[in-house]
Amino acid sequence: METLTSPQQQSSGPITRGCQWFKALPNKFCDKTMEIVRKTKKLGQDDPRRIVHSLKVGLALTLVSLFYYFKPLYDGFGDSAMWAVLTVVVVLEFSVGATLGKGFNRMLATFVAGGLGVGAHCLATLAGRKGEPILIATFVFIIAVIMTFMRFFPKMKARYDYGLLIFILTFCLVSVSGYRDDQVLKMAHERFSTILVGSCASLIVCICVCPVWIGEDLHNSVATNMEKLGNFFQAFGDEYFEVSEEHDQSSENNKSYLQGYRSVLTSKSSEETMANFARWEPGHGPFGYRHPWKMYLKIGNLTRDCAYKVEALNNYLNCKIQTPVEIRGKIQGQCKRVSLECSRALKEMASTFRKMVRTRSAIVHIDSSKEAAEELKTLLRTNLWEEADLLEIIPAASVASLLLEIIECIEKISEAVNELAKAAAFRNGNATVLPEQPDSIHQGEVQNDSNTAMPVPHVAIIVAE
C-alpha cells in the first residue's frame, strides 16, 4: 500500500526543510537538555558520594592554588607550585585506598627518582661536556628498561604501577634537564616539595571530609553477590516447575531475581581492584589493621564458580527441548526443596557476613539441602524414566545434576566465609532457633504427588547482634 503525501510535502525544497529544521531546533534542544538533567539527577541519586567527591576535588584544588595567589608562598616555590595543582588532579581519587595508594606511589617515586637523577647528573658532569650527554642518555636508557620491565610483574603492577611510571618521568626530568640547568638540586627539591604538598592536601581532604572506604565497598559487594545468587534459587523452583499461584506479581519478581546473578559473572576485575586499594587503607571501623582482604578474592572466586553453574541452570528455563510437566513433576518436590534451601543458606551467609557476625547458621540449610539431594539421587536411580523419551528426560536430569553440584559450591563458599570470619575476628553471634516464616514470593505450599517425599519442617536461624 502506497503512502499518500500532500502536495506541500512533495513540493517542499531544501530551503523549506531547512526552515522546518530550525523551527524544531528549540524543542530538540529543550528535550536534549531535559534528558541530560534526568541522567545527571539519576547519577547523583544512585550514589550521592559522587557529588561529595566532586566537592572534595574542588576544595583540594582551591587549597593548593593558594601557593599561586599568595606571594610569600609563591616566592618559596615559584613556578613549580603548579606541580602541586597537577598532583591533586591525578592523586585525589574517589576512595581513601586509591588516594593513599597513588599519593604514596607518587611521593616515594619522586623522592627516589629525584635523588637518583641528581646523582646521575653529578656523575655525568665528571665526564666533561662531551661525555656528559652520553652518560645521561645511558642512565636514562637503563632506568627506563628496568622500570618498564618491572611493571610486568603482577604484584608490582597491582600495587606500584603508577609509582614506576612516575619514577621514570621524574628521573628523566631531573637528569635530562640538568644538562641545560646547573641548579638541578634546587629543581629536584622544588619538585618533591610541591608534590608532597599536593599529595598531603589530597590525603587530608579525602580522609577528613566524608571519607569513602573502598574496603567497605568490597565487603558489601561480596555479600550482595551472595544475595543475588540466593534470590535466583528462591525464584528458580517456581519458574521452572511453573507452580506460582499469583502468576502476575510473582512472575515479575521471579524475572528480576533470575537476572540479578549476571552481574556476579563480571565482578572479578572490580573485586581485584578494590582489594588492591583496600590494602592501602588504615584500620577503620570494624576493619582492623592488616585485614585479610585477599580472602575476599577467594570468596568472590567461589561465588563466581557458583554463578557459572547458575548460568547453565538458567539456560534450561528457555531451552527449546523441555521435559513434559508430568515428568518434571516426579522430581519437583526434591528439586524445589534443594533450590529453596540453597537460597536460604546463601542469604543467611550474606546477612551474617555483611554484619560481620561469626556463626554457622547456614550449615543447617546446607545439611537440609544435602538431605533433599540424597532423596533426589535415590529418585533418579529408580525406574521413573522407563516409558519416557530420552530427549525429554535429558533437560530435567541436567537440572537435577546441576543442583547437586551447586550444593558443593555453596558448601565451599560457607567454608571460605568461616575462614575469613576467624582471620578477621568477626564477633560471635547468639543463634536463636525459631519456626520459619514462608518466603515472600512463595506463599503457596508445594503440592506433592505420590512420587515426591513428604515435606520436612525447616527452621530459621535468627542472629542476635
C-alpha positions, 0 to 999 in steps of 0.5 A: 500500500502506497503512502499518500503525501500532500502536495506541500510535502512533495513540493517542499525544497531544501530551503523549506526543510531547512526552515522546518529544521530550525523551527524544531531546533528549540524543542530538540534542544529543550528535550536534549537538555531535559534528558541530560538533567534526568541522567545527571539527577539519576547519577547523583541519586544512585550514589550521592558520594559522587557529588561529595567527591566532586566537592572534595576535588574542588576544595583540594584544588582551591587549597593548593592554588593558594601557593599561586595567589599568595606571594610569600608562598609563591616566592618559596616555590615559584613556578613549580607550585603548579606541580602541586595543582597537577598532583591533586588532579591525578592523586585525589581519587574517589576512595581513601585506598586509591588516594593513599595508594597513588599519593604514596606511589607518587611521593616515594617515586619522586623522592627516589627518582629525584635523588637518583637523577641528581646523582646521575647528573653529578656523575655525568658532569665528571665526564666533561661536556662531551661525555656528559650527554652520553652518560645521561642518555645511558642512565636514562636508557637503563632506568627506563628498561628496568622500570618498564620491565618491572611493571610486568610483574603482577604484584608490582603492577597491582600495587606500584604501577603508577609509582614506576611510571612516575619514577621514570618521568621524574628521573628523566626530568631531573637528569635530562634537564640538568644538562641545560640547568646547573641548579638541578638540586634546587629543581629536584627539591622544588619538585618533591616539595610541591608534590608532597604538598599536593599529595598531603592536601589530597590525603587530608581532604579525602580522609577528613571530609566524608571519607569513602572506604573502598574496603567497605565497598568490597565487603558489601559487594561480596555479600550482595553477590551472595544475595543475588545468587540466593534470590535466583534459587528462591525464584528458580523452583517456581519458574521452572516447575511453573507452580506460582499461584499469583502468576502476575506479581510473582512472575515479575519478581521471579524475572528480576531475581533470575537476572540479578546473578549476571552481574556476579559473572563480571565482578572479578576485575572490580573485586581485584581492584578494590582489594588492591586499594583496600590494602592501602587503607588504615584500620577503620571501623570494624576493619582492623589493621592488616585485614585479610582482604585477599580472602575476599578474592577467594570468596568472590572466586567461589561465588563466581564458580557458583554463578557459572553453574547458575548460568547453565541452570538458567539456560534450561528455563528457555531451552527449546527441548523441555521435559513434559510437566508430568515428568518434571513433576516426579522430581519437583518436590526434591528439586524445589526443596534443594533450590529453596534451601540453597537460597536460604543458606546463601542469604543467611551467609550474606546477612551474617557476613555483611554484619560481620557476625561469626556463626554457622547458621547456614550449615543447617540449610546446607545439611537440609539441602544435602538431605533433599539431594540424597532423596533426589539421587535415590529418585533418579536411580529408580525406574521413573524414566522407563516409558519416557523419551530420552530427549525429554528426560535429558533437560530435567536430569541436567537440572537435577545434576546441576543442583547437586553440584551447586550444593558443593559450591555453596558448601565451599563458599560457607567454608571460605566465609568461616575462614575469613570470619576467624582471620578477621575476628568477626564477633560471635553471634547468639543463634536463636532457633525459631519456626520459619516464616514462608518466603515472600514470593512463595506463599503457596505450599508445594503440592506433592504427588505420590512420587515426591517425599513428604515435606520436612519442617525447616527452621530459621536461624535468627542472629542476635547482634 
